[in-house]
Structure formats: structure tokens, C-alpha cells
Amino acid sequence: MEAGRVQDRRSRFLYCLRVFLGARVGLGILALVATALVQASPAVSVPGWPAPEPGVGWHNLFTSWERWDALWFLRIAEVGYSDSDLSSAFFPMYPMLIRGLAPLLGGHPLAAALLISNVAYLGALYVVYELTRLEFDDHYARRTVLYLAIFPTAFFFFAPYTESIFLLLSAGALLSAKRKQWAYAGALAALAAATRSIGVVLALPLALEAWNQARTLEQGRVRALMRTLPWAAFSGVGLLAYLFYWYRTNNDWLTPVRDQSGWLREFHFIWDSFVSGTQEAFKFIGQYSGGFLQLDWIIVMVALTLAIWVVRHAGAPYVAYTLVSLLIPLSFIFGGRPFMSMPRFIVVIFPLFWALVWFADRFRAHDLVVAVSAAGLGVCTVLYVNWYFIF
């Protein structure tokens, strides 16, 4: 029996590995070719970390992924934070891992960042598979992993960004809670909150899972909640630890919060964000660079449609995870491009892909989903590696 379970786990992991390798190899080749076929937009350096210079050579297999926010993570990993350049808006977990691994790779932070992102993504695919299988079945799990890997902005999982490690930690926290491994759930949630600011809201879906488990008990519900709710709230430790760092460094707990405003995002009510994003998307039809606003809008609308299914059919923890992951970034928008970065934020909301599996099955649209999504992934990857406005 045990040998059979091990074999089953091995089979599931190998499926995730095949999907990972297919996407990794395909996008690697595409990125290498794209940098030689498409005229790149001007590179954008960050303080203390110049953008990689274009040039001939196989190094483009790796340096073509060093774009936009990736430069901030590498700069922070190499030389640390500064209280004068808004770098505190980038949370520390990912740069810390890069800094720790780089000496083992000859002192190359980019190599460390790429290795961390790719290994974390493979792990995240397996964790999402296990969680989906627990909630649904193997069919849903296989389709979810596939759709996640070919989503138009899935290339961020392979780049020096936090998406892969955040997906691994957040899905791992929910899987651990589902398996009643609450100490693991709390620790992973805390690490997720130290990776991205929105990770702190994992406290809500974890608390709902704690309540779901307690209410199934005939007695001892209060004791069960007293054991599990503190772990559900443990995500706050990751955020508080980072804020405490800034208190010790800058005598200001709220430095990361204040620096967020420096990136020109302002609070708007959800409806206002939706109206503004729609108006901007259709104001520049057929005009460069209005296509980026239209791409943002399409992906956001698809995500909101899928979220309706999640609200109606998924469990309360996943509904909470989906809604806060969507509504919080939609409440803080950049005026000229209201849905900027939303396609990147959406890619880690894994319950949306459960909805996509349902729609594909219901309307026999699996081939269509694969074709459209993979085409979008190819287009977005070409734009990203050539410094166009995908970030």
C-alpha cells in the first residue's frame, strides 16, 4: 500500500516536471530568438544596478530574463536597501534567498535568482497539483497545472520575480492547513508575507479553514479553534518582522508603506477602478501603446469572470484568497494605466484555474484554451524580454 502511494506521488511529480520542462525549454528558446528578431525598447536601469547591455552571445538565454522589477530584486540582494530610492516597497524574502545562494554559484546573483525562481515554480506546480487533487480529482489537477503553466503571464515564474516563490508558499500554506499541519501552514504564510505584502491576508483563508475544521467536530470546537487560529494569524509575523527591520534601520515602522505611495498608486473604489480601466483600454484602440492597456483589460475581465465561478463553487478559504488577491490590487491603481501589473498579480491566484478547467470541460473548449493561452504566453514573453511594458 505504501509503495503504491509513493508511486502515485512520483507519477504526479513527474507530470508536473514534464509540464515545467516543456514550458521552460520552450520559453527559453523563444526568448533567445525574440531578442534577435525584435527591436528592443530602451532598457531601464535602477539605482545601483544597470540594466544588462544588449549583445551577441548565449548569455541571452539568461540575461534576457533580467527585466524591470527583476533589477530591483538583484540590486537589493547585492547591496541592500536604501531609504531614499523607494526600494523598501520590495519585500525581503526573495532578495535574502538570492543573497544566500549567490556565493555558492560563483557570486552571480542572477544565476541564484533564476535557480530559485525555477525550482520554486516546479515545487509550486506540484503543491497546486496536490491541493487541487485533494479538492477535486486528478483530472482537475492535471488541467490546472497545465493551464497555470501556459497562462499569458506565466513567464514571470521563470524570471527573477517573486511570483514562483509566492505561489509555492501561499498554496503550500493552504495545503498544509487542509492537511491539519497548522505549524507548517503558519510558517509558510509568514514567509509568504515576507515575500509580498499581500501575503499577510493569508490569515483570512487560513482562519476560514480553521473554522471549517472546527465546526465538523461534535465537541471541543473552541479548543480546536484556540489551537489553530494563532497559526492562521501567523502570516502577520512575516510582515511585522520586515516593518521592525525598518524601525531599527530608519526609526520608522511604516517606511515600506510610505514608499508604496512613491510608485504612484492611489486608492480608488473598485467600481471607479473598473470604469477607469475600461475607459483607458478603449480610448486608444489601434494606437501604440494602447494595446498594453487592452491586454491588461482582457486578462482582468477573464479573471473576474472566473472569480464568479470560484465564489459560487469553491470553498470559503479559496473564495477569500481569490477575492482579496483581486480586490486589493484593484483598489490601488496607477492613474494612466489602471490595470497595470494585474496580469502578473492574477497568475498566482490558482483557484481561478479551477474555474478555467470547469469552463473548458463544460464547453469542450480545452484545445481552444490551450491555443489561446499559449499564444498569449508567446506574445507576452516576446514583449517582456524586449523591454516592452509587461511588468
C-alpha positions as CSV (number, residue, x, y, z in Angstrom):
1,M,0.0,0.0,0.0
2,E,2.8,2.4,1.0
3,A,4.7,1.6,-2.1
4,G,1.7,2.3,-4.2
5,R,1.2,5.8,-2.6
6,V,4.9,6.6,-3.3
7,Q,4.5,5.5,-6.9
8,D,1.4,7.7,-7.2
9,R,3.2,10.7,-5.8
10,R,6.1,10.0,-8.1
11,S,3.8,9.9,-11.1
12,R,2.1,13.2,-10.1
13,F,5.5,14.9,-9.6
14,L,6.7,13.6,-13.0
15,Y,3.7,15.1,-14.7
16,C,4.4,18.5,-13.1
17,L,8.1,18.1,-14.1
18,R,7.1,17.4,-17.8
19,V,4.9,20.5,-17.8
20,F,7.6,22.6,-16.2
21,L,10.3,21.4,-18.6
22,G,8.1,21.9,-21.6
23,A,7.4,25.5,-20.7
24,R,10.9,26.2,-19.5
25,V,12.6,24.9,-22.7
26,G,10.0,26.4,-25.0
27,L,10.2,29.9,-23.4
28,G,13.9,29.7,-23.2
29,I,14.2,29.2,-26.9
30,L,11.6,31.8,-27.7
31,A,13.3,34.4,-25.5
32,L,16.7,33.7,-27.2
33,V,15.2,34.0,-30.7
34,A,13.0,37.0,-29.7
35,T,15.9,39.1,-28.6
36,A,17.4,38.7,-32.1
37,L,14.2,39.2,-34.1
38,V,12.5,42.2,-32.4
39,Q,13.9,45.6,-31.9
40,A,14.1,46.1,-28.2
41,S,12.7,49.1,-26.4
42,P,15.2,51.2,-24.4
43,A,16.4,49.4,-21.2
44,V,15.6,50.8,-17.8
45,S,18.2,50.6,-15.1
46,V,17.5,51.0,-11.4
47,P,19.6,52.9,-8.9
48,G,22.8,50.9,-8.2
49,W,22.0,48.2,-10.8
50,P,22.4,48.9,-14.5
51,A,20.3,47.0,-17.0
52,P,22.1,44.3,-18.9
53,E,23.7,45.6,-22.2
54,P,22.4,44.0,-25.4
55,G,25.0,41.9,-27.1
56,V,25.6,38.8,-29.1
57,G,26.1,35.5,-27.3
58,W,24.5,32.6,-25.4
59,H,24.3,34.7,-22.3
60,N,21.0,35.9,-23.7
61,L,19.5,32.6,-22.5
62,F,19.8,34.1,-19.0
63,T,20.2,37.9,-19.3
64,S,17.0,38.2,-21.4
65,W,15.0,37.5,-18.2
66,E,16.6,40.3,-16.3
67,R,14.0,43.0,-16.9
68,W,12.0,45.6,-14.9
69,D,11.5,44.7,-11.2
70,A,14.0,41.9,-11.5
71,L,16.7,44.5,-11.4
72,W,15.4,45.8,-8.1
73,F,15.5,42.3,-6.5
74,L,19.0,41.8,-7.8
75,R,20.2,45.2,-6.5
76,I,18.7,44.6,-3.1
77,A,20.3,41.2,-2.9
78,E,23.7,42.5,-3.8
79,V,23.9,45.8,-1.9
80,G,20.8,46.0,0.3
81,Y,18.1,48.6,0.8
82,S,18.2,52.3,0.7
83,D,15.8,54.7,2.5
84,S,16.0,57.2,-0.4
85,D,15.0,55.2,-3.5
86,L,11.7,53.5,-2.7
87,S,13.4,50.1,-2.6
88,S,11.6,49.2,0.7
89,A,8.5,48.5,-1.4
90,F,10.1,45.3,-2.4
91,F,9.8,42.7,0.4
92,P,12.9,40.9,1.6
93,M,12.3,37.2,1.3
94,Y,13.4,36.7,-2.3
95,P,16.4,39.0,-2.1
96,M,17.6,37.2,1.0
97,L,17.4,33.9,-0.7
98,I,19.4,35.3,-3.7
99,R,22.0,36.7,-1.4
100,G,22.4,33.4,0.4
101,L,22.7,31.3,-2.7
102,A,24.8,33.6,-4.9
103,P,28.1,32.7,-3.2
104,L,27.6,29.1,-3.9
105,L,27.2,29.9,-7.6
106,G,30.4,31.9,-8.0
107,G,28.9,35.2,-6.7
108,H,26.4,35.5,-9.5
109,P,23.1,36.9,-8.2
110,L,21.3,36.5,-11.5
111,A,22.1,32.8,-11.6
112,A,20.9,32.4,-8.0
113,A,17.7,34.3,-8.7
114,L,16.9,32.2,-11.8
115,L,17.6,29.0,-10.0
116,I,15.4,29.9,-7.0
117,S,12.5,31.0,-9.2
118,N,12.6,27.9,-11.4
119,V,13.0,25.4,-8.6
120,A,10.3,27.2,-6.6
121,Y,8.0,27.1,-9.6
122,L,8.4,23.4,-10.1
123,G,7.6,23.0,-6.4
124,A,4.6,25.3,-6.7
125,L,3.2,23.2,-9.6
126,Y,3.4,20.1,-7.5
127,V,1.8,21.7,-4.5
128,V,-1.0,23.1,-6.6
129,Y,-1.5,19.6,-8.1
130,E,-1.7,18.1,-4.6
131,L,-4.1,20.7,-3.4
132,T,-6.3,20.5,-6.4
133,R,-6.4,16.7,-6.3
134,L,-7.5,17.0,-2.6
135,E,-10.3,19.4,-3.5
136,F,-11.4,17.8,-6.8
137,D,-9.6,14.9,-8.6
138,D,-6.6,14.1,-10.8
139,H,-8.3,15.4,-14.0
140,Y,-8.8,18.8,-12.4
141,A,-5.2,18.7,-11.0
142,R,-3.6,17.9,-14.3
143,R,-5.6,20.5,-16.2
144,T,-5.0,23.2,-13.5
145,V,-1.2,22.7,-13.7
146,L,-1.2,22.8,-17.5
147,Y,-3.4,26.0,-17.6
148,L,-1.3,27.6,-15.0
149,A,1.9,26.9,-16.9
150,I,0.6,28.4,-20.2
151,F,-1.2,31.4,-18.8
152,P,-0.1,34.5,-20.8
153,T,1.9,35.9,-18.0
154,A,3.3,32.6,-16.7
155,F,6.7,33.6,-17.9
156,F,7.1,35.6,-14.7
157,F,7.5,32.3,-12.9
158,F,10.8,31.7,-14.7
159,A,12.1,35.3,-14.4
160,P,13.8,36.9,-11.3
161,Y,10.4,37.8,-9.8
162,T,8.6,36.7,-6.6
163,E,5.7,35.0,-8.4
164,S,7.0,31.5,-8.2
165,I,8.1,31.5,-4.6
166,F,4.9,33.3,-3.5
167,L,2.7,30.7,-5.3
168,L,4.7,27.9,-3.6
169,L,4.4,29.5,-0.1
170,S,0.7,30.5,-0.4
171,A,-0.5,27.3,-1.9
172,G,1.7,25.4,0.5
173,A,0.2,27.2,3.4
174,L,-3.4,26.3,2.3
175,L,-2.4,22.7,1.6
176,S,-0.8,22.3,5.0
177,A,-3.9,23.8,6.7
178,K,-6.1,21.4,4.7
179,R,-4.0,18.5,5.9
180,K,-4.2,19.9,9.5
181,Q,-0.5,20.6,9.6
182,W,-1.0,24.0,11.2
183,A,2.5,24.8,12.3
184,Y,3.7,24.4,8.7
185,A,0.7,26.4,7.4
186,G,1.6,29.3,9.8
187,A,5.3,29.2,8.9
188,L,4.6,29.2,5.2
189,A,2.1,32.0,5.5
190,A,4.7,34.1,7.4
191,L,7.3,33.5,4.7
192,A,4.7,34.5,2.1
193,A,4.0,37.8,3.9
194,A,7.8,38.4,3.9
195,T,7.8,37.8,0.1
196,R,4.9,40.1,-0.9
197,S,2.9,42.5,1.1
198,I,-0.4,40.9,0.1
199,G,0.8,37.6,1.8
200,V,-0.4,38.9,5.1
201,V,-4.0,38.4,4.0
202,L,-3.4,34.6,4.0
203,A,-4.6,35.0,7.6
204,L,-8.2,35.2,6.3
205,P,-8.4,32.0,4.2
206,L,-6.4,30.1,6.9
207,A,-8.9,31.3,9.6
208,L,-11.8,30.2,7.5
209,E,-10.2,26.8,7.1
210,A,-9.7,26.6,10.8
211,W,-13.4,27.4,11.3
212,N,-14.4,24.8,8.7
213,Q,-12.4,22.1,10.5
214,A,-13.6,23.1,14.0
215,R,-17.3,23.1,13.1
216,T,-17.1,19.5,11.9
217,L,-16.3,18.4,15.4
218,E,-19.1,17.3,17.7
219,Q,-17.3,18.7,20.7
220,G,-14.1,20.6,21.5
221,R,-14.7,23.3,18.8
222,V,-13.4,26.1,21.0
223,R,-10.3,24.2,21.9
224,A,-9.7,23.3,18.3
225,L,-10.0,27.0,17.2
226,M,-7.7,28.1,20.0
227,R,-5.1,25.7,18.7
228,T,-5.4,26.6,15.0
229,L,-6.3,30.3,14.8
230,P,-3.0,31.5,16.2
231,W,-1.3,29.7,13.3
232,A,-3.7,31.2,10.9
233,A,-2.7,34.7,12.1
234,F,1.0,33.8,11.9
235,S,1.3,35.5,8.5
236,G,1.4,38.8,10.4
237,V,4.8,37.7,11.8
238,G,6.4,38.0,8.3
239,L,5.1,41.5,7.8
240,L,5.9,42.6,11.3
241,A,9.5,41.3,11.0
242,Y,10.0,43.4,7.9
243,L,8.5,46.5,9.5
244,F,10.7,46.0,12.5
245,Y,13.7,45.9,10.3
246,W,12.8,49.4,9.1
247,Y,12.2,50.6,12.6
248,R,15.7,49.5,13.6
249,T,17.2,50.9,10.4
250,N,15.3,54.1,9.8
251,N,13.4,54.6,13.1
252,D,10.2,54.3,11.0
253,W,8.0,51.2,11.1
254,L,6.0,52.4,8.1
255,T,8.8,53.1,5.6
256,P,7.6,50.3,3.2
257,V,4.0,51.6,3.4
258,R,5.2,55.2,2.6
259,D,7.4,54.0,-0.2
260,Q,4.4,52.3,-1.8
261,S,2.8,55.7,-2.5
262,G,6.0,56.7,-4.2
263,W,5.2,54.3,-7.0
264,L,2.2,56.5,-7.9
265,R,-0.5,54.1,-6.9
266,E,-3.6,55.7,-5.3
267,F,-6.6,54.3,-3.6
268,H,-9.8,54.0,-5.7
269,F,-13.1,52.3,-5.0
270,I,-13.4,49.1,-7.0
271,W,-16.1,50.4,-9.3
272,D,-14.1,53.5,-10.1
273,S,-11.1,51.3,-10.9
274,F,-13.2,49.2,-13.2
275,V,-14.7,52.2,-15.0
276,S,-11.3,53.9,-15.3
277,G,-9.6,50.8,-16.6
278,T,-12.3,50.2,-19.2
279,Q,-12.2,53.8,-20.4
280,E,-8.5,53.8,-20.8
281,A,-8.4,50.4,-22.5
282,F,-10.8,51.5,-25.3
283,K,-9.5,55.0,-25.7
284,F,-6.5,54.0,-27.8
285,I,-7.8,51.2,-30.0
286,G,-5.2,50.6,-32.7
287,Q,-2.7,53.1,-31.3
288,Y,0.6,52.3,-29.7
289,S,0.9,51.8,-26.8
290,G,-2.8,51.4,-26.1
291,G,-2.5,47.7,-26.8
292,F,-0.9,47.2,-23.3
293,L,-4.0,48.7,-21.7
294,Q,-6.2,46.5,-23.8
295,L,-4.2,43.4,-22.8
296,D,-4.5,44.3,-19.2
297,W,-8.2,44.8,-19.5
298,I,-8.8,41.4,-21.3
299,I,-6.9,39.5,-18.6
300,V,-8.6,41.3,-15.8
301,M,-12.1,40.7,-17.3
302,V,-11.3,37.0,-17.8
303,A,-10.1,36.8,-14.1
304,L,-13.3,38.5,-12.8
305,T,-15.4,36.1,-14.8
306,L,-13.6,33.1,-13.4
307,A,-13.8,34.6,-9.9
308,I,-17.6,34.4,-10.1
309,W,-17.3,30.6,-10.5
310,V,-14.9,30.5,-7.6
311,V,-17.4,32.4,-5.4
312,R,-20.2,30.0,-6.3
313,H,-18.4,26.7,-6.3
314,A,-15.2,26.8,-4.3
315,G,-14.8,26.6,-0.5
316,A,-14.7,29.7,1.6
317,P,-10.9,29.7,2.1
318,Y,-10.4,29.8,-1.6
319,V,-13.1,32.4,-2.2
320,A,-11.4,34.6,0.4
321,Y,-7.9,34.0,-1.2
322,T,-9.2,34.8,-4.6
323,L,-11.2,37.9,-3.7
324,V,-8.5,39.6,-1.6
325,S,-5.9,38.8,-4.2
326,L,-8.0,40.5,-6.8
327,L,-9.7,43.4,-5.0
328,I,-6.8,44.7,-3.0
329,P,-4.6,45.5,-6.1
330,L,-7.6,46.7,-8.0
331,S,-8.1,49.3,-5.2
332,F,-4.7,50.8,-5.6
333,I,-4.2,51.8,-9.2
334,F,-1.8,53.7,-11.4
335,G,-3.7,56.6,-12.9
336,G,-2.5,56.3,-16.5
337,R,-2.8,52.6,-16.6
338,P,-5.3,51.4,-14.0
339,F,-4.8,47.7,-14.5
340,M,-1.1,47.8,-14.7
341,S,0.6,44.7,-13.3
342,M,-2.8,43.0,-12.7
343,P,-2.0,40.2,-15.3
344,R,1.1,39.4,-13.1
345,F,-0.8,39.5,-9.9
346,I,-3.6,37.3,-11.3
347,V,-1.2,34.4,-12.3
348,V,-0.7,33.3,-8.7
349,I,-4.5,33.1,-7.9
350,F,-4.7,29.4,-8.5
351,P,-8.4,28.9,-7.8
352,L,-9.1,30.8,-10.9
353,F,-7.6,28.0,-12.9
354,W,-10.1,25.6,-11.3
355,A,-12.8,27.7,-12.8
356,L,-11.0,27.6,-16.1
357,V,-10.9,23.8,-16.0
358,W,-14.7,23.8,-15.4
359,F,-15.4,26.1,-18.3
360,A,-13.1,24.2,-20.6
361,D,-14.8,20.9,-19.7
362,R,-18.3,22.4,-19.7
363,F,-18.0,23.9,-23.2
364,R,-15.5,21.3,-24.6
365,A,-13.0,24.1,-25.1
366,H,-9.8,22.5,-23.8
367,D,-8.0,22.9,-27.2
368,L,-9.2,26.4,-27.5
369,V,-8.0,27.4,-24.0
370,V,-4.6,25.8,-24.7
371,A,-4.2,27.5,-28.1
372,V,-5.3,31.0,-27.0
373,S,-3.4,30.9,-23.7
374,A,-0.2,29.6,-25.2
375,A,-0.3,32.2,-28.0
376,G,-0.8,34.9,-25.4
377,L,2.1,33.5,-23.4
378,G,4.3,33.6,-26.5
379,V,3.4,37.2,-27.3
380,C,3.8,38.4,-23.7
381,T,7.2,36.7,-23.4
382,V,8.5,38.3,-26.6
383,L,7.3,41.7,-25.3
384,Y,8.9,41.2,-21.8
385,V,12.3,40.1,-23.0
386,N,12.5,43.1,-25.3
387,W,11.7,45.6,-22.6
388,Y,8.2,46.4,-23.6
389,F,5.6,47.3,-21.0
390,I,4.8,44.0,-19.5
391,F,5.5,44.2,-15.7
